[in-house]
Amino acid sequence: MRNPWVKKNPFLSMWLSGANAVIGKTRGRASAQAKRQASSLWSAALAPGKPKKRRSKR
């Protein structure tokens, strides 16, 4: 008698393929956003600061 647990299931295969595609897109977007935030953090940290405005005394 064959084991039914090792039989191929096309519906499970399609579902897992779709889930993998969605997770891949989400991971790609998250890593792209993290790279953008890291680059903006470094550019802000390395940029010279703005001069502070001094108030004139009356």
C-alpha positions, 0 to 999 in steps of 0.5 A: 500500500502506498503512503498517501502523505507523500502523494503530490498535491497540485493545489497545495503546490499552486498555493505554495507557489503563490504564497512564495511569490507574495512573500518574495515581493514583500521581502524585496520591498522591505529590503529596498525601503531599508536601503533607502532609509540607511542611505538617507541616514548616512547622508544626513549624518555626513552632511554639514549642519545648518548654521543656527540663527542668532537672535539679536539682542534689543 
